[in-house]
Amino acid sequence: PARPGLPAVKEVAEKLLVEQEAFDRLELSRGVKEGVDVNHDGVQMSSILLQNLKADRIGFYKGDVGGSCESTCKQQGLKCEHRWFKQINRCEVLMSAWPRSLAGGYYHECKVSFTGNDLPARNGLLDALLLNKDTEKFPTTCANSHVDSSRLCPCAYLAGPIPGCLLSSSSS
């Protein structure tokens, strides 16, 4: 059975991950390791994330304005999975979650001049989709929030082990 969440986001995320996985595989076959995320066993993170997405171990949820992804996932009985934030920090992913602006029109772009541990998100005050332009300096976290923003949250289903050690063994 299909899990709840945002199917449009899952569809876009899967398409982007398939492309990323192919690119990573090509780079690794050339001996290029820089820029390819791998886990402690040397397995491409794009492959692990794609496996978990296809196995319905991850769902995407829009948080309440001012809420964190921790609280959004917890409300669903799930756990926020921070390793997804780089994947969802893309305009096409945010537009699949929020196709329409608060004014009723369609979003055609995302604002890319913002940084913050609470991004990517939809900011209600600006009526804009905001991407995190510097995820290295301002890594997105599950706990952060902004009073004017609704976050797109990657939430992991807790039933059974998650391949690739995506979740910590401690419970919260």
ABEGO torsion letter per residue (X at the ends): XBBBEBAAAAAAAAAAAAAAAAAAAAAAAAGBABGBBBBAAGBBAAAAAAAAAAAGABBBBBBBBGBBAAAAAAAAGBBBBAAAAAAABBAAAAAAABABBAAGBBBABBBAABBEAAOBBBBAAAGBBBBBABAAABBBBAABBBAABBBBBBBBBABEBBBGGABBABBX
